[in-house]
């Protein structure tokens, strides 16, 4: 169908853009220096892909809207209960597709702007600055810590905090701190919610796992991967969930000479 063809086109473009990743501060061109021309070529390629993505995404959303208009009409026909059950499942699938298309829009700016050094505490403050987080306490122990990341890294902290609110139940506190382990940085985000089962440690990072939000933990991992960072669930199942953002040497620095890692 026309819709399925456009979905395939959009997904193929996203795969292409995912392959056009910035090498980050650690990548070298064989001479011990970075390669600005190559990075600029990546930015130009992504800029050329974005308008095509916007047009395709708009067309897909229009057809999804039309499909969502027909489904309730079909449910009102008094059809066989089994058919109504199938229609309900189709409606859920269409809703998931709309959310996934929304994710591609959120990713549209990835790679357009070069990664840059960003101080963690101001980024976190902005990420949790919306009204939905006013009922929780956010404490940070990461003064002077900077990450080399895509400008969208703010979304990573928002996603993790939002995930805590949605699934942690009665979360009252989120804590941000860091540790240095074998010269690698680990930014630790903890909450006092219900925690995550050990059997779901990797499942929660799969696309489509969380159907209740357009941005998900899989998106957070994707955003970070642009500059060699990653995120995973840490610790064992119990009160509170803990996530660790890990960066190799060169992907982080301190803006102040004095810093005391949290114990």
C-alpha positions in Angstrom: 0.0 0.0 0.0 1.0 3.6 -0.3 1.2 4.0 3.5 3.5 1.0 3.9 5.8 2.2 1.1 6.2 5.6 2.7 6.9 4.0 6.1 9.6 1.9 4.5 11.1 5.0 2.8 11.1 6.9 6.1 12.6 4.0 8.1 15.3 3.5 5.5 16.2 7.2 5.7 16.4 6.9 9.5 18.7 3.9 9.2 20.9 6.0 6.8 21.0 8.9 9.3 21.9 6.5 12.1 24.9 5.4 10.1 26.0 9.1 9.7 27.2 9.4 13.2 29.6 12.0 14.5 32.9 10.3 15.5 33.1 12.3 18.7 36.2 13.6 20.4 37.9 10.2 20.5 37.6 9.3 16.8 40.7 10.0 14.8 41.6 10.1 11.1 44.7 8.0 11.5 46.9 11.1 12.2 45.9 11.7 15.8 43.6 14.6 14.9 39.9 15.0 14.3 38.5 15.3 10.8 36.3 18.5 10.5 35.6 18.1 6.8 34.2 14.6 7.4 32.0 16.0 10.2 30.8 18.8 8.1 29.9 16.3 5.3 27.8 14.4 7.9 26.0 17.5 8.8 25.3 18.4 5.2 24.0 14.9 4.4 21.6 15.1 7.4 20.4 18.6 6.4 19.5 17.3 2.9 17.6 14.3 4.3 15.6 16.3 6.8 13.2 18.1 4.3 12.5 14.7 2.6 11.7 13.2 6.0 9.3 16.1 6.8 7.3 15.7 3.6 7.1 11.9 4.0 6.2 12.1 7.7 3.4 14.6 6.9 1.9 12.4 4.3 2.1 9.3 6.6 0.4 11.2 9.4 -2.4 12.4 7.1 -3.1 8.8 6.1 -2.9 7.6 9.7 -5.4 10.3 10.7 -7.8 9.1 8.0 -7.4 5.5 9.1 -8.1 6.4 12.7 -11.3 8.1 11.6 -12.6 5.0 9.9 -11.8 2.5 12.7 -14.4 4.0 15.2 -17.0 4.0 12.4 -16.3 0.3 11.8 -16.6 -0.4 15.5 -20.1 1.3 15.6 -21.5 -1.1 12.9 -22.4 -3.7 15.5 -20.0 -6.2 14.0 -19.2 -9.6 15.5 -17.4 -9.3 18.9 -14.4 -11.1 17.5 -14.2 -8.5 14.7 -14.5 -5.7 17.2 -11.6 -7.2 19.1 -9.5 -7.2 16.0 -10.5 -3.6 15.2 -9.4 -2.6 18.7 -6.0 -4.2 18.2 -5.7 -2.5 14.9 -6.4 0.9 16.6 -3.6 0.2 19.1 -1.2 -0.6 16.3 -2.1 2.6 14.5 -1.5 4.6 17.6 1.9 3.0 18.1 2.8 3.8 14.5 1.8 7.4 15.1 4.0 7.5 18.2 7.0 6.0 16.3 6.6 8.6 13.6 6.7 11.2 16.3 10.0 9.7 17.4 11.5 10.2 13.9 10.5 13.9 14.1 12.3 14.2 17.4 15.3 12.6 15.8 15.2 14.9 12.8 17.7 17.4 14.4 20.2 14.7 15.3 23.4 15.2 13.5 22.4 18.5 12.1 24.2 20.4 14.8 27.6 19.3 15.8 28.1 17.7 19.3 29.4 20.1 21.9 30.5 20.2 25.5 27.6 20.5 27.8 27.6 20.9 31.6 25.4 18.2 33.2 23.7 20.1 36.0 22.3 22.9 33.9 21.2 20.4 31.3 19.4 18.3 33.9 17.8 21.4 35.5 16.3 22.3 32.1 15.2 18.8 31.4 13.2 18.5 34.6 12.0 22.1 34.6 8.5 21.5 33.3 5.4 21.4 35.5 5.1 17.6 35.5 8.2 17.4 37.8 7.2 20.0 40.3 6.0 17.3 42.8 9.4 15.6 43.0 12.8 16.6 44.5 15.8 16.6 42.2 19.3 16.6 43.8 22.5 16.7 41.9 26.2 16.1 42.7 27.9 16.7 39.4 29.3 20.2 39.7 31.6 21.1 36.8 31.0 17.8 34.9 30.6 18.2 31.2 29.7 15.7 28.5 30.6 15.8 24.8 27.2 15.0 23.3 24.6 15.9 20.8 22.5 19.0 21.7 19.6 16.7 22.2 21.2 15.1 25.3 18.7 17.1 27.4 16.1 14.7 26.1 18.0 11.8 27.6 17.6 13.1 31.1 14.0 14.1 30.5 13.2 10.6 29.2 14.7 8.9 32.2 12.9 11.2 34.7 9.6 10.9 32.8 10.1 7.1 32.7 10.4 7.2 36.5 7.2 9.1 36.9 5.2 6.9 34.6 6.4 3.5 35.8 8.0 4.1 39.3 4.7 4.9 41.0 4.8 7.5 43.8 8.3 8.7 42.9 9.3 11.6 45.2 13.0 12.0 44.5 15.5 11.8 41.7 19.2 11.9 42.4 22.0 12.6 39.9 25.6 11.8 40.7 28.7 10.4 39.0 31.6 8.0 39.5 34.9 7.4 37.7 35.4 3.7 37.1 38.6 2.5 35.3 38.9 6.0 33.8 35.4 5.8 32.4 32.6 8.1 33.6 29.3 6.8 34.9 26.6 9.4 35.4 24.1 7.7 37.8 20.4 8.6 37.8 18.4 7.1 40.7 14.9 7.4 41.9 12.9 6.1 44.9 10.2 4.4 42.9 9.3 0.7 42.5 12.4 -0.3 40.6 12.8 -2.4 37.4 12.7 -6.2 37.3 16.0 -7.7 36.5 14.4 -9.6 33.6 13.6 -6.3 31.9 17.0 -4.8 32.1 17.5 -4.8 28.3 13.8 -5.1 27.2 13.1 -1.6 28.4 15.6 -0.3 25.9 13.8 -1.8 22.9 11.8 0.3 20.5 8.1 -0.3 21.0 8.5 -1.6 24.5 6.8 1.5 26.0 3.6 2.2 24.2 2.6 5.1 26.4 5.1 7.7 25.1 6.6 8.9 21.9 10.1 9.2 23.5 11.3 6.1 25.3 14.5 4.6 26.8 15.4 3.3 23.4 15.4 6.9 22.2 17.7 7.9 25.0 20.2 5.2 24.1 20.0 6.3 20.5 20.6 10.0 21.3 23.7 9.1 23.4 25.1 6.7 20.8 25.8 9.6 18.5 29.0 10.4 20.4 30.0 7.1 21.9 28.0 7.3 25.1 25.6 4.6 26.3 23.0 4.1 29.0 21.8 0.9 30.8 19.9 0.0 33.9 22.2 -0.7 36.8 21.8 -2.4 40.2 19.4 -5.2 41.2 15.6 -5.2 41.5 14.5 -3.5 44.6 13.2 -0.1 45.9 14.2 2.5 43.4 15.6 2.3 39.8 19.1 3.2 38.8 20.4 4.1 35.4 24.0 4.7 34.4 25.2 6.8 31.4 28.7 5.7 30.6 31.4 7.6 28.7 35.0 6.7 27.8 38.0 8.9 28.5 37.7 12.0 26.3 33.9 12.0 26.3 33.8 14.0 29.5 35.7 16.7 31.3 35.5 19.0 34.3 35.1 22.8 34.0 36.6 23.3 37.5 40.0 22.1 38.7 38.6 20.8 42.0 36.0 18.1 41.9 35.0 15.4 44.3 33.3 12.3 42.9 30.4 11.2 44.9 31.2 8.2 47.1 
